[in-house]
């Protein structure tokens, strides 16, 4: 192993570490380097890492896989941060109305009281849906893993109360490398529902994938020739009874190693044996496998007359090779293939494979050994290693010869996999990671066909992930339109016809029939907490912390098991797609949490920091360190001593909303880097020298706080027109140096409630005045329908504005100014209000940041809307399916609510 370290690029600083195929082959499968062992280092956030880290994030992760049973729905019981990115899944056709949430808070962690609410929540969901679901999957996360929750017992109690099947679903990122990783356990949980049936010799199940095989796969023809008349896949079952018929299978074909545990359980419980088949892109391996399969059945291998034959697959590859003999490839691991087997296939075809982005496992070595003979210098990188931050995104690695650059510029270099495309943006990209799965000879034929399309078209994006409208397996329980997270705003006529069911609520009794212009105080009881039926969880405090830190030159370490990092970067941080940042997951595992291995975390952070070039370290909390009582101050001291740099910590816990994380982070950054009083005189002197062309600081302009992402440019123009020579956007494009010199700003402008505490600190320390308000918000009034003016002439119009408290109050002020003298009652409500904001922080002329209604949950908003007392509602379109009488909904985008990125 020492010789490998000396000879490989892993010995160089500030460069991506890797080993060649030859080095790995010599070392052997029993000596896999630490580079490829996720427990040995912090986890870098590449696209592959996020898909791996967050088992509920994209594709068929735990959440979507858990809904494979027709007519099923899922209740996610977790801190809000764990369910946040589910909004992305709800945009897939067939998933729109199948997720519900029971959010945990700090008290739940201490008392476990959330477990007592689960049965009632299941019953409420069943009552809410027009059709009774076939099964309710209860998904719990790392929080309950650490609490030792007996979910099986909870599910049994929920079954008794709701009168329908309830099954467990474990999204434990902490157990990723354990005996039963999340994707293994979810398969076992699903197939545990199969009842014992009379066996049919002509029936077989395909286990492994949550979407169907390509219908062109020859495997169906092969099974038919073997006497099989019924081939069942969980994704093609039409209803629950059809799913139950999988219990009559004579045997199971396991097509994905992650289904081995489920197959073994079915063998033990129902007596169904299993045979495992692997997906290969080398057609000779596929043929040998088929021969072995028929040999086990005691049958001769038949001639294939339907589907794709080996000859067709080989012919497609030969045509591609003839037309494009000089292709070169970079291969990732987010693909419908074993990346090492795929690389070997391409090499055997005579093409060049320059690099693989994947962690080798012992079962990869038969392919690695053969690769080493064909291309010993092929580099194998780890997607998770922190050194990948240094990989040249242009594709021009420091070791790369000019010929490679020239080949890419000529368009002959191709990436396969989303992660490979991330590292090599100047190549042609084949994602090759779709729902429906290729298999057998058809898999090879499909690969060559897709590559031919890509090379002939000459475009840089191809084979995007597709979610067919009629994809089997994504069955709705019949409640279309009830859950619309991320959906488009519905037609106004449809909205106006909706009637609230609860016309006898306190709000309704107080407001129905009141057309006076006087402001009537609404008393609402915000005590009930039940399952969220309409909205997905809001952006959590940890996302707010990372968002405020993202643009700086700090190394951000998220103290999580991986899933939180996946949620934050893959969903709440749109800049991650185009701007690389040193954001790492601590990659905590169950024993790290149980034993409190702080020294090991410090070791990993020190090792990563040496390769980042960052100037400070920021630690961001999640539910796991909150549960185990992590001492952040001790970590700060240990890291400062080991790394010799400033270290700050933001003790977020994933159970509060984003404004808390943003507020804590802004304040911490200014306190740590702008100084207290040591540079006060110098700052005051420089401000005096600025004259008319002073500096404006803008606080509160991260993607979580801006109404529209382009608003930053508009706000800059507005402030420049006011005479400021320079505008600094803290949280957006401000550097650490801008925080250090924040005392020199002539005036600060606060765009969100999260920036008030920081602005007040700068005023107290440096005397810098500040204004609270959202410049340019009046443009939102252009969305008012034509009927608004006419309504004002007839009666007192009642308006509700739902957003961040500053944006909401600013829009209210603009509305009052534009329609001065008209009869209006305007209420502001917010899920993101600073509960402890001191009124003394408000300056004369500022908009009031305390909303009329500080909402805590979906139930609060439902009660506020009950009775239909509002005529017009400004809110994110995701809210527009909530019952609100005849109110007209006006889109007022709030990314922190919906997670829907609205660019204009």
C-alpha positions in Angstrom: 0.0 0.0 0.0 2.9 2.4 0.7 4.1 2.0 -2.9 0.6 2.9 -4.1 0.6 6.1 -2.1 4.0 7.1 -3.5 3.2 6.4 -7.1 -0.4 7.7 -7.2 -1.7 11.3 -7.4 -3.0 10.8 -3.9 0.3 11.9 -2.6 0.1 15.5 -4.0 -1.5 18.4 -2.2 -4.3 20.6 -3.7 -5.0 18.1 -6.5 -7.7 15.5 -6.8 -6.5 12.2 -5.4 -6.9 9.0 -7.4 -5.3 5.7 -8.1 -4.8 4.0 -11.4 -6.3 0.7 -12.4 -2.9 -0.9 -12.3 -2.2 0.3 -8.7 -5.6 -1.0 -7.5 -5.1 -4.3 -9.2 -1.7 -4.9 -7.7 -3.0 -4.0 -4.2 -6.0 -6.4 -4.6 -9.5 -6.4 -3.3 -8.4 -6.9 0.3 -6.5 -3.6 0.4 -8.8 -1.0 -0.9 -7.2 2.4 -0.2 -8.8 4.8 2.4 -9.5 7.2 -0.4 -12.5 5.0 -1.4 -13.7 4.4 2.2 -16.3 7.1 3.1 -15.7 6.6 6.8 -12.1 7.8 6.5 -12.7 11.4 5.4 -15.3 14.2 5.1 -17.7 13.7 2.2 -17.4 16.0 -0.8 -20.7 17.2 -2.3 -20.7 16.1 -5.9 -23.9 15.1 -7.7 -23.1 11.4 -7.1 -22.5 12.1 -3.4 -25.8 13.9 -3.0 -27.7 11.0 -4.7 -25.8 8.6 -2.4 -26.0 10.7 0.7 -29.6 11.5 0.6 -31.5 8.2 0.2 -34.7 10.1 -0.2 -33.5 12.7 -2.7 -33.8 11.7 -6.3 -34.6 8.8 -8.5 -35.9 5.8 -6.5 -34.6 6.7 -3.1 -36.2 5.5 0.1 -39.2 7.9 -0.2 -40.2 7.2 -3.7 -39.4 3.5 -3.5 -41.6 3.2 -0.5 -44.6 4.1 -2.7 -44.1 1.3 -5.1 -47.2 -0.5 -3.8 -50.2 0.6 -5.9 -52.4 3.0 -4.0 -50.0 3.6 -1.2 -49.2 6.9 0.5 -46.4 7.9 2.9 -46.3 9.7 6.2 -42.8 11.1 6.8 -42.2 11.5 10.6 -39.1 13.6 11.0 -37.6 17.0 11.7 -38.6 19.4 8.9 -35.2 19.3 7.3 -35.5 15.6 6.5 -38.7 16.0 4.5 -37.8 19.2 2.8 -36.6 17.9 -0.6 -39.6 15.7 -1.0 -41.2 18.6 -2.9 -38.9 17.6 -5.8 -40.4 14.1 -5.9 -44.0 15.4 -5.7 -43.4 17.0 -9.2 -43.1 13.5 -10.7 -46.4 12.4 -12.2 -48.1 10.0 -9.9 -46.4 11.2 -6.8 -48.2 14.6 -6.5 -50.6 13.7 -3.7 -49.0 10.8 -1.9 -46.7 12.4 0.7 -47.7 13.7 4.1 -45.7 15.0 7.0 -45.6 14.9 10.8 -42.9 17.2 11.9 -40.8 16.8 15.0 -39.5 19.5 17.3 -37.1 19.6 20.2 -39.7 18.5 22.7 -40.5 15.4 20.6 -36.8 14.4 20.7 -36.8 14.6 24.5 -40.2 13.0 25.2 -40.9 10.9 22.1 -44.4 12.3 22.1 -44.5 12.3 18.3 -44.8 8.5 18.3 -48.2 8.9 20.1 -49.5 11.2 17.4 -48.7 8.8 14.5 -51.8 6.6 14.7 -54.1 9.7 14.8 -52.1 11.2 11.9 -52.6 8.0 9.8 -56.3 8.0 10.5 -56.5 11.7 9.6 -54.8 11.0 6.2 -57.2 8.2 5.5 -60.1 10.5 6.2 -58.7 13.3 4.1 -58.2 11.2 0.9 -61.2 10.6 -1.3 -60.2 7.0 -1.6 -58.8 4.9 1.1 -55.1 4.1 0.5 -54.0 0.5 0.1 -51.2 1.0 2.7 -49.6 3.8 4.6 -45.8 3.7 4.7 -44.3 5.4 7.8 -40.9 6.8 7.0 -38.7 7.8 9.9 -35.1 9.1 9.9 -31.8 9.4 11.8 -33.5 11.1 14.7 -35.6 8.0 15.5 -32.6 5.8 14.8 -30.8 7.5 17.7 -33.9 7.4 19.8 -34.2 3.6 19.3 -37.8 3.9 18.0 -39.7 0.6 17.7 -41.5 1.5 14.5 -42.9 -2.0 14.0 -44.9 -1.5 17.2 -46.0 1.9 16.2 -47.2 0.6 12.9 -49.3 -2.1 14.5 -51.0 0.4 16.7 -51.6 2.7 13.7 -53.2 -0.2 11.8 -55.6 -0.8 14.6 -56.7 2.8 14.8 -56.9 3.5 11.0 -58.1 0.1 9.9 -55.7 -0.3 7.0 -52.2 -1.7 6.5 -49.3 0.4 7.9 -45.7 -0.5 7.2 -42.3 0.8 8.3 -39.8 2.6 6.1 -36.4 3.5 7.4 -34.5 6.4 6.0 -31.4 6.0 8.2 -28.5 7.7 6.6 -26.5 6.8 9.7 -26.6 3.1 8.7 -25.5 3.6 5.1 -22.6 1.1 5.4 -24.4 -1.1 8.0 -25.8 -4.6 7.6 -29.1 -3.3 6.3 -28.7 0.0 4.4 -31.9 2.0 3.8 -32.4 0.8 0.2 -32.1 -2.8 1.3 -34.5 -2.4 4.2 -37.2 -0.6 2.1 -37.3 -3.6 -0.2 -37.7 -6.0 2.6 -40.5 -3.9 4.1 -42.4 -3.7 0.8 -42.2 -7.4 0.1 -43.1 -8.4 3.7 -46.7 -7.6 2.7 -47.0 -10.5 0.3 -49.3 -13.2 1.6 -48.6 -16.9 1.3 -50.2 -18.1 -2.0 -50.5 -21.4 -3.8 -47.4 -21.7 -6.0 -47.6 -21.5 -9.8 -44.8 -23.1 -11.8 -45.4 -20.7 -14.7 -45.0 -17.5 -12.6 -41.9 -15.5 -11.7 -41.1 -12.2 -10.0 -38.4 -9.7 -11.1 -36.9 -8.2 -8.0 -34.4 -5.3 -7.8 -35.8 -2.3 -9.6 -38.6 0.0 -8.6 -39.4 0.8 -12.3 -40.1 -1.7 -15.0 -37.5 -3.1 -17.4 -37.5 -1.8 -20.9 -40.3 -3.8 -22.7 -37.8 -4.5 -25.5 -35.6 -6.5 -23.2 -35.1 -10.1 -24.5 -35.3 -11.3 -20.9 -39.1 -11.6 -21.3 -38.7 -13.8 -24.4 -36.1 -15.9 -22.6 -38.4 -16.5 -19.7 -41.3 -17.4 -22.1 -39.0 -20.0 -23.7 -38.4 -21.4 -20.2 -42.1 -22.0 -19.8 -42.9 -18.8 -17.8 -46.3 -17.4 -18.6 -46.5 -14.6 -15.9 -43.7 -12.2 -15.2 -44.5 -9.8 -12.4 -42.7 -6.6 -11.4 -43.8 -4.4 -8.5 -43.8 -1.4 -10.8 -46.3 -2.9 -13.2 -48.9 -4.2 -10.6 -52.2 -2.5 -11.3 -53.6 -2.7 -7.8 -53.0 -4.1 -4.4 -54.5 -7.5 -5.3 -52.2 -7.7 -8.3 -49.3 -7.0 -6.0 -50.4 -9.7 -3.7 -50.3 -12.2 -6.6 -46.5 -11.9 -6.5 -46.7 -14.3 -3.6 -47.6 -17.2 -6.0 -44.3 -17.0 -7.9 -42.3 -20.3 -8.4 -39.1 -18.3 -8.0 -37.7 -14.8 -7.9 -35.1 -13.4 -10.3 -32.9 -10.9 -8.4 -31.6 -8.2 -10.9 -30.1 -5.9 -8.3 -27.9 -6.9 -5.4 -29.8 -4.6 -3.1 -32.8 -7.0 -3.4 -30.9 -10.0 -2.0 -32.2 -9.4 1.5 -35.8 -9.2 0.3 -35.4 -12.3 -1.8 -33.9 -14.2 1.2 -36.7 -13.1 3.4 -39.3 -14.4 0.8 -37.4 -17.7 0.7 -37.6 -18.1 4.4 -41.2 -16.8 4.9 -43.0 -18.0 1.7 -40.6 -20.7 0.4 -39.9 -18.8 -2.9 -36.4 -19.6 -4.1 -34.3 -17.0 -6.0 -31.8 -16.9 -8.8 -29.6 -13.8 -9.3 -28.9 -12.3 -12.7 -26.5 -9.4 -13.3 -26.7 -6.6 -15.9 -23.7 -6.6 -18.2 -22.8 -4.5 -21.2 -20.4 -7.1 -22.6 -22.7 -9.3 -24.5 -20.5 -12.4 -24.1 -21.0 -12.2 -20.3 -24.7 -11.8 -20.8 -24.8 -14.9 -23.0 -22.8 -17.0 -20.5 -25.2 -15.9 -17.8 -28.2 -17.0 -19.8 -26.7 -20.3 -20.6 -26.0 -20.9 -16.9 -29.5 -19.9 -16.0 -31.0 -22.4 -18.5 -28.5 -25.0 -17.3 -29.8 -24.6 -13.7 -33.3 -25.2 -15.1 -32.2 -28.3 -16.9 -33.1 -26.7 -20.3 -31.1 -26.0 -23.5 -30.6 -22.3 -24.3 -33.2 -21.3 -26.9 -33.0 -19.2 -30.0 -34.3 -15.6 -29.3 -36.9 -14.6 -31.9 -38.4 -11.6 -30.0 -36.8 -8.7 -28.3 -33.2 -7.6 -28.9 -30.7 -10.4 -29.8 -27.0 -10.5 -29.2 -26.4 -10.0 -32.9 -28.5 -6.9 -33.0 -26.7 -5.5 -30.0 -23.2 -6.3 -31.4 -24.2 -4.8 -34.7 -25.2 -1.5 -33.1 -21.9 -1.3 -31.3 -20.0 -2.1 -34.5 -21.7 0.6 -36.4 -21.0 3.2 -33.7 -17.3 2.1 -33.6 -17.1 2.4 -37.4 -18.5 5.9 -37.5 -16.8 7.2 -34.4 -13.5 5.2 -33.8 -11.8 7.8 -31.7 -14.2 8.4 -28.9 -13.0 8.9 -25.3 -15.0 8.6 -22.2 -15.3 9.7 -18.6 -17.7 7.4 -16.5 -19.5 8.2 -13.4 -21.4 6.0 -10.9 -24.8 7.6 -11.2 -25.6 5.4 -14.2 -27.7 2.4 -15.0 -24.6 0.2 -15.0 -21.7 -1.0 -12.9 -19.2 1.8 -13.9 -16.2 -0.6 -13.9 -18.0 -3.2 -16.1 -19.1 -0.4 -18.4 -15.6 1.0 -18.7 -14.2 -2.5 -19.5 -16.8 -2.9 -22.2 -15.8 0.4 -23.8 -12.1 -0.5 -23.6 -12.7 -3.8 -25.3 -14.6 -2.0 -28.1 -11.4 -0.1 -28.7 -12.3 3.3 -27.3 -10.4 5.2 -24.7 -11.7 5.5 -21.1 -9.8 8.3 -19.3 -11.3 8.2 -15.9 -13.9 6.6 -13.7 -15.6 8.5 -10.8 -16.6 5.7 -8.5 -15.6 3.8 -5.3 -14.4 0.3 -6.1 -15.8 -2.5 -4.0 -14.4 -6.1 -3.7 -16.9 -7.3 -6.3 -15.5 -4.7 -8.7 -12.1 -6.3 -8.9 -12.7 -8.9 -11.7 -13.4 -5.9 -13.9 -10.5 -3.7 -12.4 -8.0 -6.5 -13.0 -9.0 -6.8 -16.7 -9.0 -3.0 -17.0 -5.5 -2.9 -15.7 -4.3 -5.1 -18.5 -6.0 -3.0 -21.2 -5.4 0.5 -19.8 -3.2 0.4 -16.7 -3.1 4.2 -16.4 -6.9 4.7 -16.3 -7.6 6.9 -13.3 -10.2 6.1 -10.7 -11.4 9.0 -8.5 -13.7 8.9 -5.5 -16.8 11.2 -5.8 -16.8 11.5 -2.0 -13.2 12.5 -1.4 -12.7 16.2 -0.4 -9.8 16.6 -2.8 -12.4 16.5 -5.7 -13.0 20.1 -4.9 -9.7 20.7 -6.8 -10.8 18.8 -9.9 -10.6 21.2 -12.9 -14.2 21.7 -13.9 -13.1 22.6 -17.4 -12.0 19.0 -17.8 -8.3 20.0 -18.0 -6.8 18.1 -15.1 -3.3 19.1 -14.3 -2.0 15.7 -15.5 -4.0 15.8 -18.7 -2.2 15.9 -22.0 -3.0 18.5 -24.7 -4.5 15.7 -26.9 -7.3 15.3 -24.4 -8.2 18.9 -24.4 -8.2 18.9 -28.2 -10.4 15.8 -28.3 -13.0 17.5 -26.1 -13.0 20.7 -28.2 -13.5 18.5 -31.2 -16.6 17.0 -29.5 -15.3 13.4 -29.3 -15.1 13.2 -25.5 -18.3 11.9 -23.8 -19.3 11.6 -20.2 -21.7 8.9 -19.0 -23.4 9.8 -15.8 -24.6 13.0 -14.2 -21.6 13.1 -11.9 -19.1 12.7 -14.7 -20.8 15.6 -16.5 -20.4 17.7 -13.4 -16.6 17.3 -13.6 -16.3 17.6 -17.4 -18.7 20.3 -18.5 -17.1 20.8 -21.9 -17.8 17.2 -23.1 -20.9 15.7 -24.6 -23.1 14.3 -21.8 -25.1 11.1 -21.7 -26.8 10.8 -18.3 -28.0 7.2 -18.8 -29.8 7.2 -15.5 -33.5 6.7 -16.2 -36.5 5.2 -14.4 -37.2 2.4 -16.8 -34.2 0.0 -16.8 -32.3 -1.7 -19.6 -31.3 -5.3 -19.2 -29.5 -8.0 -21.1 -28.6 -7.7 -24.8 -31.1 -4.9 -25.0 -29.0 -2.9 -22.4 -26.0 -3.0 -24.7 -28.1 -2.2 -27.8 -29.7 0.7 -25.9 -26.3 2.1 -24.8 -24.9 2.1 -28.4 -28.1 3.6 -29.8 -28.1 6.4 -27.3 -24.4 7.1 -27.9 -25.1 7.2 -31.6 -27.9 9.7 -31.1 -25.6 11.8 -29.0 -22.7 11.9 -31.4 -24.9 12.5 -34.4 -26.7 15.3 -32.8 -23.5 16.9 -31.4 -25.3 18.4 -28.4 -24.1 18.6 -24.8 -27.1 17.2 -23.1 -28.9 14.0 -24.0 -31.0 11.3 -22.5 -32.3 13.4 -19.7 -34.0 11.6 -16.8 -37.5 10.9 -18.0 -40.6 10.4 -15.9 -43.2 9.0 -18.4 -46.7 10.2 -17.8 -48.0 6.6 -17.8 -45.0 5.0 -15.9 -46.3 1.8 -14.3 -46.0 1.6 -10.6 -46.6 5.3 -9.9 -50.3 4.8 -9.0 -52.3 7.5 -7.4 -54.7 6.7 -4.6 -57.3 8.8 -6.2 -56.8 12.2 -4.6 -55.5 14.1 -7.6 -54.9 17.8 -6.9 -55.1 17.6 -3.2 -51.4 17.8 -2.8 -49.7 20.3 -5.1 -46.2 21.0 -3.7 -44.2 22.5 -6.5 -47.2 22.6 -8.9 -48.3 25.4 -11.1 -50.9 27.9 -9.9 -54.3 26.5 -10.7 -56.9 28.3 -12.8 -58.5 31.1 -10.9 -62.0 29.9 -11.9 -61.2 26.5 -10.3 -59.9 28.2 -7.2 -62.8 30.5 -6.8 -65.2 27.5 -6.8 -63.5 25.9 -3.8 -65.4 26.2 -0.5 -64.1 25.7 2.9 -65.6 23.0 5.0 -65.1 24.7 8.4 -67.3 27.7 8.3 -67.8 27.6 12.1 -64.2 28.2 13.1 -63.4 31.1 15.4 -62.1 33.0 12.3 -65.2 32.4 10.3 -67.5 33.4 13.1 -65.7 36.7 13.6 -65.2 37.7 9.9 -68.1 36.4 7.8 -70.3 39.3 6.6 -68.0 42.1 7.8 -67.5 44.6 5.0 -66.4 47.5 7.1 -63.0 49.0 6.6 -62.0 48.8 10.3 -59.2 46.5 11.2 -60.8 43.7 13.2 -58.4 41.7 15.3 -58.6 38.0 14.6 -58.1 35.6 17.5 -56.9 32.2 16.4 -56.0 29.2 18.5 -52.7 28.0 17.1 -52.5 25.0 19.4 -53.3 22.0 17.1 -50.5 20.0 15.5 -51.4 17.3 13.1 -50.1 15.9 9.8 -49.3 18.4 7.0 -51.7 17.5 4.2 -51.0 20.3 1.6 -47.5 21.7 2.1 -44.1 20.2 2.2 -41.7 21.2 5.0 -40.2 24.7 4.7 -36.5 25.5 4.3 -34.9 24.6 7.7 -32.5 26.6 9.8 -29.5 24.5 8.6 -30.3 25.5 5.0 -30.4 29.1 6.1 -26.9 28.8 7.7 -25.3 27.3 4.6 -27.0 29.8 2.3 -25.5 32.7 4.3 -22.1 31.1 4.2 -22.1 29.7 0.7 -20.5 32.6 -1.2 -17.6 33.0 1.3 -14.2 31.3 1.1 -14.9 29.2 4.2 -14.9 25.4 4.4 -18.4 24.5 5.5 -18.8 21.2 7.4 -22.3 20.0 7.9 -22.4 17.8 11.0 -24.8 15.2 9.5 -24.9 11.6 8.3 -25.3 12.8 4.7 -29.0 13.3 4.1 -29.0 16.8 5.4 -26.3 17.8 3.0 -28.2 16.3 0.2 -31.3 18.3 1.1 -29.4 21.5 1.5 -27.3 21.5 -1.7 -29.4 19.4 -3.9 -32.6 21.3 -3.2 -32.3 24.5 -1.1 -29.1 25.9 -2.7 -29.6 26.7 -6.4 -26.1 28.2 -6.7 -24.6 24.7 -6.1 -25.4 23.8 -9.7 -23.0 26.3 -11.1 -20.8 27.5 -8.3 -18.5 25.0 -6.6 -18.0 25.6 -2.9 -16.2 23.8 -0.1 -19.2 22.2 1.5 -18.6 18.8 3.1 -20.7 16.4 5.1 -19.2 15.0 8.2 -20.5 11.6 7.0 -21.5 10.6 10.6 -22.4 6.9 11.1 -24.2 5.3 14.0 -21.1 4.6 16.0 -19.8 8.2 15.5 -23.1 9.4 17.0 -23.1 6.8 19.8 -19.5 7.3 20.8 -19.2 11.0 20.1 -16.0 10.7 18.1 -15.1 14.4 18.1 -11.4 13.8 17.7 -12.0 11.7 14.6 -14.1 14.5 13.1 -11.3 17.0 13.8 -8.8 14.7 12.1 -11.0 14.5 9.0 -11.6 18.3 8.9 -7.9 19.0 9.3 -7.1 16.7 6.4 -9.7 18.3 4.2 -8.9 21.8 5.1 -5.3 21.4 4.0 -6.5 20.9 0.4 -9.2 23.5 0.1 -7.3 26.8 0.3 -10.1 28.2 2.5 -9.5 30.9 5.1 -11.8 29.7 7.9 -14.0 26.8 8.9 -17.7 26.9 9.6 -19.6 24.1 11.4 -23.3 23.8 10.8 -25.5 21.7 13.0 -28.3 19.2 12.2 -30.6 17.0 14.2 -27.9 14.4 15.0 -25.5 16.7 16.9 -28.5 18.2 18.6 -29.7 14.8 19.9 -26.2 13.7 21.1 -25.4 17.0 22.7 -22.4 18.0 20.6 -20.2 20.6 22.3 -19.7 23.1 19.5 -17.4 25.4 21.4 -15.0 22.4 22.1 -15.0 21.6 18.5 -14.2 25.2 17.6 -11.2 25.2 20.0 -9.9 21.9 18.8 -10.1 22.8 15.2 -8.6 26.3 15.6 -5.6 24.6 17.4 -5.2 21.9 14.7 -5.8 24.0 11.6 -4.6 27.4 12.7 -7.6 29.3 11.3 -10.7 30.9 12.6 -13.6 28.5 13.3 -17.2 29.4 13.8 -20.2 27.2 14.6 -23.9 27.6 13.9 -25.8 25.3 16.2 -28.8 24.7 14.0 -30.9 21.6 14.5 -33.1 21.2 11.4 -36.3 21.7 13.3 -36.7 25.4 12.9 -37.2 27.5 9.8 -34.5 29.1 7.7 -34.7 32.6 9.1 -33.2 31.4 12.4 -30.2 29.9 10.7 -29.8 32.9 8.5 -30.0 35.3 11.5 -27.5 33.3 13.6 -25.1 33.1 10.7 -25.2 36.8 9.7 -24.7 37.9 13.3 -21.9 35.4 13.9 -20.0 36.4 10.8 -20.2 40.1 11.6 -19.2 39.5 15.2 -16.3 37.4 14.3 -14.9 39.2 11.3 -15.9 42.9 11.5 -14.5 43.3 15.0 -16.1 45.0 17.9 -14.4 48.3 18.8 -10.8 47.8 17.8 -11.3 49.2 14.3 -14.2 51.4 15.1 -12.3 54.7 14.8 -10.8 53.6 11.5 -14.1 52.6 10.1 -15.7 55.9 11.1 -12.9 57.8 9.4 -13.3 56.0 6.2 -17.0 56.6 6.2 -16.4 60.3 6.5 -14.1 60.1 3.5 -16.7 58.4 1.3 -18.7 61.6 0.7 -21.6 61.2 -1.6 -20.5 58.0 -3.2 -20.8 55.9 -0.1 -21.1 52.2 0.4 -24.4 50.4 0.9 -24.6 47.0 2.6 -27.5 44.8 1.8 -28.3 42.0 4.3 -30.8 39.3 3.5 -30.4 38.5 -0.1 -29.7 34.8 -0.3 -31.8 32.6 -2.7 -33.9 31.7 0.3 -34.8 35.4 1.0 -35.1 37.0 -2.4 -38.6 36.9 -3.9 -37.0 36.4 -7.4 -33.3 35.6 -7.9 -32.8 38.5 -10.4 -34.0 41.0 -7.8 -30.4 41.5 -6.7 -29.6 43.4 -9.9 -32.7 45.5 -9.6 -32.0 46.4 -6.0 -28.4 47.3 -6.9 -29.7 49.7 -9.6 -32.2 51.3 -7.1 -29.5 51.9 -4.5 -27.0 53.2 -7.1 -29.7 55.6 -8.3 -29.9 56.8 -4.7 -26.2 57.9 -4.9 -24.3 54.9 -3.5 -21.1 54.2 -5.3 -20.8 50.6 -4.1 -23.4 48.0 -3.1 -22.4 44.9 -1.1 -24.8 42.0 -0.9 -24.1 39.9 2.2 -25.0 36.3 1.7 -24.8 36.7 -2.1 -21.5 38.1 -3.5 -19.8 39.6 -0.4 -16.4 38.2 0.4 -14.9 37.7 3.9 -13.1 41.1 3.4 -16.5 42.8 3.0 -17.4 41.4 6.4 -14.1 42.6 7.9 -14.8 46.1 6.6 -18.5 46.1 7.3 -18.1 49.0 9.8 -17.1 51.2 6.8 -20.6 51.0 5.2 -22.4 54.2 5.1 -25.8 52.6 5.4 -27.2 49.1 5.6 -30.4 47.9 4.0 -32.3 44.9 5.5 -34.3 42.8 3.0 -35.5 40.1 5.3 -36.3 39.6 9.0 -33.2 37.4 9.3 -31.0 40.4 8.8 -32.3 42.7 11.5 -30.2 41.4 14.4 -27.0 41.7 12.3 -27.9 45.3 11.2 -28.6 46.3 14.8 -25.2 44.9 15.9 -23.4 46.9 13.2 -25.3 50.1 14.3 -24.4 49.5 17.9 -20.8 48.8 17.1 -20.0 51.2 14.3 -23.0 53.6 14.3 -24.1 52.5 10.9 -27.7 53.4 10.3 -30.0 50.8 8.6 -33.3 50.7 6.8 -35.7 47.8 6.8 -37.7 47.2 3.6 -37.6 45.4 0.2 -36.8 47.9 -2.6 -38.7 47.4 -5.8 -41.4 45.1 -4.3 -44.1 47.4 -5.8 -43.6 45.6 -9.1 -45.5 42.6 -7.6 -48.7 44.8 -7.7 -48.7 44.4 -11.5 -50.0 40.9 -10.8 -53.2 42.2 -9.3 -56.2 41.1 -11.5 -58.4 43.7 -13.2 -61.2 42.8 -10.8 -59.3 44.3 -7.9 -60.0 47.9 -8.7 -63.7 47.2 -9.3 -64.0 45.3 -6.0 -62.5 48.3 -4.2 -65.4 50.5 -5.5 -68.0 48.1 -4.1 -66.8 47.0 -0.7 -64.0 46.8 1.7 -61.5 44.4 0.2 -59.7 42.0 2.5 -56.1 41.0 1.5 -53.7 38.5 3.0 -50.0 38.6 2.2 -48.0 35.5 3.1 -44.1 35.7 2.9 -41.1 36.7 4.9 -42.2 39.5 7.3 -40.1 42.2 5.6 -41.2 41.3 2.0 -44.9 41.0 3.2 -44.8 44.3 5.1 -43.1 46.1 2.2 -45.8 44.9 -0.2 -48.5 45.9 2.2 -47.0 49.5 2.4 -46.9 49.6 -1.5 -50.4 48.4 -1.7 -51.6 51.0 0.8 -49.7 53.8 -1.0 -51.0 52.8 -4.4 -54.6 52.6 -3.3 -54.6 55.3 -0.6 -58.1 56.2 0.6 -59.6 52.9 -0.5 -61.3 50.5 1.8 -58.9 47.7 2.5 -57.9 45.5 5.3 -54.5 44.0 4.8 -53.1 41.3 7.0 -49.5 40.0 6.8 -48.7 36.4 7.8 -45.4 34.7 7.9 -43.8 31.3 8.7 -40.5 33.0 9.1 -41.0 35.8 11.6 -38.3 36.6 14.1 -40.2 35.8 17.2 -37.9 37.6 19.6 -37.3 40.8 17.5 -36.9 43.7 19.9 -39.3 46.6 18.8 -36.5 49.0 19.7 -34.6 47.7 16.6 -37.1 49.4 14.4 -36.3 52.8 13.1 -38.7 55.5 12.1 -39.9 54.9 8.5 -39.1 51.2 8.5 -41.8 48.7 7.6 -43.1 46.8 10.6 -41.5 43.4 10.6 -43.8 41.7 13.1 -46.6 40.1 11.0 -50.2 40.1 12.1 -50.0 36.3 12.2 -46.8 34.5 13.1 -47.6 31.0 11.7 -45.9 27.9 13.0 -47.5 25.2 10.8 -49.8 24.3 8.0 -52.6 24.0 10.5 -52.1 27.6 11.5 -52.6 28.7 7.9 -55.6 26.5 7.4 -57.3 28.0 10.4 -56.4 31.5 9.3 -58.0 30.8 5.9 -61.1 29.1 7.3 -64.3 31.0 6.8 -63.2 32.6 3.6 -62.6 36.0 5.1 -60.0 37.1 2.4 -60.8 38.3 -1.1 -57.2 38.3 -2.4 -54.2 36.3 -1.1 -50.6 37.0 -2.1 -48.7 33.7 -1.5 -46.5 31.2 -3.1 -48.4 29.2 -5.8 -47.9 26.0 -3.8 -50.4 27.3 -1.2 -53.2 27.9 -3.7 -54.8 24.4 -3.3 -55.6 25.2 0.3 -59.3 25.9 1.0 -59.8 29.7 1.2 -63.4 30.3 0.2 -63.7 32.4 -2.9 -60.4 34.1 -2.5 -58.3 34.9 -5.6 -54.7 33.7 -5.3 -52.0 36.0 -6.6 -48.5 34.4 -7.0 -46.0 35.9 -4.6 -43.1 33.4 -4.8 -41.4 32.3 -1.6 -38.7 29.7 -2.3 -38.3 29.0 1.4 -41.9 27.7 1.3 -42.2 25.7 -1.9 -38.6 25.1 -3.0 -39.7 26.0 -6.5 -37.0 28.1 -8.2 -38.7 31.0 -9.9 -36.1 32.9 -11.9 -38.1 35.9 -13.1 
